Amino acid sequence: MSTKALLHSLWLGAVATILGVVLEPALKVVSWQMLGELPLGYKELHRTLLAVGLPSDLAIKIPSTIIYTGPTLAICLAAYVCLVRWFPGEPAVTRCRKCRQVLQELSEARCPECGEAI
């Protein structure tokens, strides 16, 4: 993979991650409004963590992280797939191993520059 292709993939991944992080709070609000209360299992997990002796702030953060990490990762993955389809990188170019000449539309299986067999 060329450096340019790697950078292209990294930028698409960064944009997808930012979209997932930005959309995650909206996901929480929409899901809580649809359910009308906390997500299923949230209260039970919160009580269990408090019973184990975890501080209350961690007992609140851990269930939220567990419940929303999956959907956030799904948003990131979907965004990455869409970005890769909408903004494809440059097509791969075949080059000669010896002189690095671009090999396109050849009439024979040899490099036109140096004569290297392909």
ABEGO torsion letter per residue (X at the ends): XBAAAAAAAAAAAAAAAAAAAAAAAAAAAAAAAAAGBBBBGAAAAAAAAAAAGBBAAAAAAAAAAAAAAAAAAAAAAAAAAAAAAABBBBBBBBBBAAAGBBBBGBABABBAAAGBBX
